[in-house]
Amino acid sequence: MKTNHVIVKPVLTEKAINLAKTSVYTFEINSKATKDQVTTVLEELYGVKVKEVRIMNKKGKKRRVGRSMKTKQLSGSKIARVQVTQGKIDLFPTS
């Protein structure tokens, strides 16, 4: 898998920002990505040393849509929590 296809975006929630203070960063990743791929991509992009990667699959929610209010299943996502030992990932770049 290509480098730019592994990581979709960083997750910027209140919990994720509080975890970033303890060197644990949260990213939404491709549904087919593995822990090894996430590790190599982050080390290449940000120049950090990754200690541990934890991956979770989030199930998509059900929504009621349309005039007849039929139930629609939204797609799920895959989340990776990455613990970094050396270096820092800047989630809010200044320039």
C-alpha positions as CSV (number, residue, x, y, z in Angstrom):
1,M,0.0,0.0,0.0
2,K,1.3,3.5,-0.9
3,T,2.4,5.8,1.8
4,N,-0.2,8.4,1.2
5,H,-3.0,5.8,1.3
6,V,-2.3,4.5,4.8
7,I,-3.2,7.5,7.0
8,V,-6.4,9.2,6.2
9,K,-6.4,12.1,8.8
10,P,-5.6,12.8,12.4
11,V,-8.4,12.6,14.9
12,L,-8.9,15.9,16.7
13,T,-11.3,15.3,19.5
14,E,-11.0,16.4,23.2
15,K,-9.8,12.9,24.2
16,A,-7.3,12.7,21.4
17,I,-5.8,16.1,22.2
18,N,-5.5,15.1,25.9
19,L,-3.8,11.9,24.9
20,A,-1.3,13.8,22.7
21,K,0.0,15.5,25.8
22,T,1.3,12.0,26.9
23,S,2.8,11.2,23.5
24,V,-0.1,9.1,22.3
25,Y,-1.5,10.3,18.9
26,T,-4.7,9.2,17.2
27,F,-5.2,8.8,13.5
28,E,-7.9,7.5,11.2
29,I,-6.3,5.0,8.9
30,N,-7.3,3.0,5.8
31,S,-9.4,-0.1,6.6
32,K,-6.8,-2.4,5.0
33,A,-3.7,-0.9,6.7
34,T,-1.7,-2.9,9.2
35,K,0.3,-2.0,12.3
36,D,3.6,-2.4,10.5
37,Q,2.5,-0.1,7.7
38,V,1.3,2.6,10.1
39,T,4.6,2.4,12.0
40,T,6.8,2.8,8.9
41,V,4.7,5.6,7.4
42,L,4.7,7.7,10.6
43,E,8.4,7.2,11.1
44,E,9.0,8.4,7.5
45,L,6.6,11.3,7.5
46,Y,7.3,12.8,11.0
47,G,10.7,11.4,11.9
48,V,9.7,9.9,15.2
49,K,10.3,6.6,16.9
50,V,7.1,4.6,17.3
51,K,6.9,2.4,20.5
52,E,3.4,0.9,20.1
53,V,0.4,0.9,17.7
54,R,-3.1,0.0,18.8
55,I,-5.8,-0.4,16.2
56,M,-9.6,-0.3,16.7
57,N,-12.4,-0.9,14.3
58,K,-15.3,1.5,14.8
59,K,-18.7,0.2,13.7
60,G,-20.8,2.6,11.5
61,K,-23.9,4.1,13.0
62,K,-27.5,3.5,11.7
63,R,-29.4,6.6,10.4
64,R,-33.0,7.0,9.4
65,V,-33.3,8.8,6.1
66,G,-35.8,9.7,3.5
67,R,-39.6,10.3,3.6
68,S,-40.3,6.8,4.7
69,M,-37.5,7.0,7.3
70,K,-35.8,3.8,6.2
71,T,-32.7,2.7,8.1
72,K,-29.4,3.2,6.5
73,Q,-26.1,1.7,7.7
74,L,-23.2,4.2,7.6
75,S,-19.7,3.0,6.9
76,G,-17.3,2.3,9.8
77,S,-13.7,3.5,10.3
78,K,-10.4,2.2,11.5
79,I,-8.6,4.2,14.3
80,A,-4.9,3.8,15.3
81,R,-3.5,5.1,18.6
82,V,0.3,5.5,18.3
83,Q,2.6,5.9,21.2
84,V,5.8,7.7,20.4
85,T,9.1,7.4,22.3
86,Q,11.3,9.9,20.5
87,G,10.2,13.0,18.7
88,K,6.9,14.8,18.5
89,I,4.1,15.0,16.0
90,D,2.7,18.5,15.4
91,L,-1.0,18.2,15.0
92,F,-1.5,22.0,14.6
93,P,1.2,23.3,12.2
94,T,1.9,27.0,12.4
95,S,2.8,27.7,8.8
